[in-house]
């Protein structure tokens, strides 16, 4: 049985495949100088000049022309950086891939996020070439790399650039669903959330909501197969779904998703309290906000009052990441109390939140001062409404 075509025969096969379809010629020109393919195809000037004499029909294969253009765009691998990936053997490709992956780890360790993204693009180019040669072996790694690229571009607020790799990942994964359904569905759900983040940041909220809805549907299917593994992801996805529905002015639907986003973590907390308290807290915060959006502050207050009880367990830890949710929850509680005219209780909630900010202001685990800036006027207004004097020592620490 014949094996895969060797590297040396592949260019000849490509050329053979490209010889198909009629080609028109310049008057008086050599029969090997094509004028243009029968179906219109704009050829870059550099491409036509690089291959001035080709057999009839050479330019008729659009896929081959597109591949040549792709190679031209792979500039990082040309010139001083070495040959194009298409000119390397499989072993050379894998060796270069390992080297670039190590360089990326070094960039991430050094905090060079922009450099790490650029390196990830180079990794994707190498993997694209490997997929071209051996699809079954490398296609999953290629899809994961593209999805990671989209995610990192979004984290750098380069959302428009993130759309292309996210869309390409989607296409690759949909083609693999029938072959290995459950693992691919998990990757596809992640891809939908990454795409939704970019779309939402670009103001395309309706498209973002559709992507999140599909992700949640995929996670529900996965939960049916492996509840323990995927239930936390479904809870997180429902919070995202509720948020997107609120942004599109669908408060009732947002509330429905938020209620489910609280019910699931309650089940998880019974299993492992420390691990899943953050998920429950986030769900409660979203539920309280959804109730406020529907002008139901009394119900929202009950949720906001419950949340700090859980968050104080986390706030005992030293990091700012553990204290910030409690500070945020106390602000939401204070605002709801003020809305209900319970100003003295609002003062207490605002004060505790500001105390969390003022603690260890210059240390490595300090909360950002910017968190307190919009809160200070609300604290002073609540003190005035409650006929209470603001805490001068607290304000002095924050102003220092």
N, C-alpha and C positions, 0 to 999 in steps of 0.2 A: 504493500500500500504506500502510495507516494506521500511523503511528508510535506510540511509547509514549504512554500517557495523560499529558496535561499536569498540572501541579501543581494547577491550578485545578479540574480535573474529578475528581481522585482522591478527595476526600472524598465527592463525590456518588456515585461508583461504589461506594465502601465502604458507604455507607448503602443503596444499592440492593441490594448483595449481602447486606446484613444483613437485609433484609426477606424472611424465609422462615420457615415453620413457624408453628404455632398459638401464640397467647399468651392467657393467662387475665388477666382484668381485675378490679379492685375493683368490688364491687357499687355501682352508682350513680355510678361514676367516668366521666370522659370516655373515649371510645374510643381516644384517643391517650395514655392513661396506663396503660402496662403494669404488671401486678401482678408477674408473674414468668414466665420462659420455661417452655415445656412440660417440658423436662428441667431438673432442679434446677440452679441456678447461683447461688452466693452472690455478691451484688453489694455492693461496699463502699458505705457510706452516702454518702461524698463523690461517688461516681460517679452514684448514683441522683439525688442532689440537683442535680448539675451538668447533667443532662439530664432534667428533670422530665417533659417531654412529647415522646414519640417515637412514630413510626409503629408499627403492629402488627408484631411480630416483630423489632424493633430489637435486643433483647437476646438473640435466639436464636443469633446468630452468635458462638460462643465465641471464635473467633480474633480477631474485632474487639474484643470486650470485653477480651481479654487484651492487645491492643495498646494500648487506652486505659489500662489499668493500668500497662503498661510506660512509657508516656509520663509518667504521674504520678510514677513512680519516678525519672525523669530530672531530679531536682531541681537538680543543678548547673547546668542550662541555663535555669532559670526565674528569675523575679524580677530581682534586680539583675544577674545574669549573662546576661541576654538571653533571647530566646524559645527554645522547645523546638526541637530539630532538625527535627521534623516540619513546623514552620512556616517553614523556610528553603528558599530555592531551592537547586538543585544547586551553583551557583557560590558562594553564601554558605556552604554546607556545606563545600565544598572549601577555601575561604579560612579558615574557622574551624579546620578540621582542620590546615592548614599552620601556623597560629599556635600551636595547642596542641602540635603536634609539636616546634616550636622551643622552647616553654617546657619541655617534657620534657627536651630535650637540655641546657638550662641547668640544670635540677634535677639531672640525672645528673652533670654537670660539677661542681656544687657539693656533691655527695655527699648530696643530699636524697633518699634512697631511698624513704621513705614518701610524699613528695610526688610522686615520679616514678610510683609505683604508682597513686596517685589520679588523676594525669593520664592514665595509660594506660587506666584505666577510662573516662574521658571520651572518649578516642580510640575505644575500642570502641563506645561509644554512637553516636558520629557515623558510624562505619563500618557499624553495624547499619542505620542509616537509609539509607545509600547502597546497601547490599546490597538493601534492600527496594525501592529504585527501579531499580537496575541490577545484578542479581546477578552476571552474568558478569564484569563489570569489576572488582568490588570483593570478591568472595567470598574470594579467596586472601589478600588483605591483611587481611580480617576474621579469617580463621582464624589467620594468623600473629600478629596482635595478641592474640587470646584466648590462644594458647599462650604468648606472652611474658608475659602477665599471670599465668597460672598458674605459670610458672617463677619470676617475681619474687616472687609471694606465698609460694611455698615457700622461696625464699632468705631471706625475712624470717620464716620459721617460722610462717607463717599457712597451715598445710597444709590445714585444713578448708575455708578459703575458696578454696584453689587447685583443689579438686576440681571445682567447677561449671564454670569456664572450660575446664578440661582436658577434661571430658566433652563440653562443647558443641563444642570443637574437633574431638574425635574424630568426632562425628556429622557435622559439616560435611565433614571430609576423606573419610570413607567414602562420602559422596554424590558425591565428585569423582573417585574412583579410576578409574572406567571411562572418564572423559573424558581424563585426563592422567596415566596410571598411574605412571610412574617418579618424576616430581617429587613427586606426592602421597604415594607410598609413603615417600619420604625424610622428608617432613614428618610423616607418621603415625608413623614410627619414633621421631622426636624426641618427639612427643606421648606415646607409650607410656612413654618414660623419665621424662618430667616427671610423668606420672600415678603411676608406680611410686614416685617419690621421695615424693610426698605420701602415698600409701597406706602406705608403709613407716613413715613418721614417725608415722602415726596408729595403728600397730600392726596394720594389715591386711596382714600379710605374704604370705598366700596369694594375695590379689588382686594385690599388687605383683609377685609372681613371675610370675603369668600375663601381666601387662602386659609384663614384661621378655622373657619367652619369645616373645611375639608380635613385639616390636621386633627381637629377634635374627633371627627367621624373615624379617622384612621386609628386614633388612640383608643376609641371605644372598641373597635374590632380587636385590637391587640390586648386590651384588658380582658376580653372574653376568652383569650387563649392563655394569658399569663397575668392574672390579676395583681399578684404581689409585685411584679417588676414594673408594670406600666401604670398602676393606679396613681402614684405620685405625679407622673407626667400628665395624666389626664386632669388631675386637680389643677396643676399649673396652667394647662391649656384652657380650662374653663374660666380661669381668672382673666386670661388674655382675651378670650371671647367676650366676656362681660364688658371689659374695657372698650373693645372695638364697637360693640353695640351701643354703648353710651356715647361714644364719639359721633356716631351716626344718628343720634337722637332716637334711639329705641330703648327707653328706660325700662319698660316692662320685660323685654327680652333680656336686657342686661341683668335685671334682678333675678330672673329665672336661672341664668347661668351662675350668678354669684351664690345663690342658695345651694346649688349643687357643689360649687367649689368649696363651700364650707362643710357640707355633709361628708364629702370624701375624706378630707384631712382628719376629721374627728375619728373616723375609723382607723386611720393610720396612726394617730397619736396613741390610741389604745394599744397598738402593737409596739411602738417605739417612741416614747414621749419626747426625748431629747432630739431625736433625728427629725421629727415631723412637726414640732411646734412652730417653726418658721412658716411652713406651708399653711398651717391653720391660721396663724396671725395674718398672713397676706390675704387669705380668703375672707377673714372677718373685716379687714379694712376695706376690701372691695365691696362687700355686702353692705357695710355702713354707708359707703359713698353712694351705692345704688339706691338705697332707701332715702337718702337725702335728696337725690335727684328727682325722686317721686314726691317730694315734699312730705315726707313721713319722718320728721326729726325725732319724735319720741321713740320709735322703733330703732332708728339709727343710733340713738344715745345708748340704748341697751346693748347694742353690738359694740360700740366704741368703749363702753365701760367694762365689757368682758375682756376685750383684747389686752389691755395693760396687765391683767393678772397673769397671762401667759408670758407676755414679753418681759416682765420683771425677772422671770427665771433666766431669760437669755441675757438681759442687761447686766447681770452679775458677772458676766465674762468681761475680759479686759478690752476687747477690740471695739472700735467705733462702729463696725458693721453690725455688732450685736446691740448697741445702744441706740442707733439711729431709728430702727423701727419703733421702739418704745417712744422716742421723742416725737416721731411723726404721728403715732396713734394718740398721744396726749394732746397734740395740737388739734386733731380732728375732734376729739372729745370736747376740748375747750370751746371750739367754734360752735359745736352743736349746743352746748350748754348756754353759750351767749345768745344763740338764736332763740332759745326757749326762755330767755330772761333770767337764767340762773347764774348771775354774774359772779357771785362769790365762789361758786364751784368752778366756774370758768377760770377765775384767777388762779386757783390752786392747780388746775391742769396746765395752764400756760407756765406757771412758775416751775413746776416739776420738769417740764420740757426744757426750759431755759437753764435749769440747774444741770441737766445732762450735757448741755452744750458747754457750759462754763467750766465743767470739770476737765482738768488736764488740758488747758487750751493750747499749750505749746508742745505737748508730748506726742509720741508717735501714734497714739490711738485717739487723738482729739477729733471731735466732730467738727465739721466745717463751720466757720463763723458765718458764712453766707446763709446757713440755715436759720440763724437767729435774727437776721436783719429784717425780714418782713414780719416776723413774729413780735418784735418789740413794740410797734405801735398798737397791735391788738392787745398785748398784755397791759399797756398803759390805759387803753380805752376800757378794758374790763375792770381794772382797778378803779378808774373814775366812776364807772357805772355802779360798782359795788361799794363806793365810798371807802376805798382802801388805799393806803399809801404804798406805792411800789417799793420793792426791796432794793434799797439804795446800794447795798453791798453787791448784790447780784448784778445790777446794772453797771456798777463800776468795774467789775471783773470783765464784763462783756465789752465795755468801752476801752479797756486798757490796751 
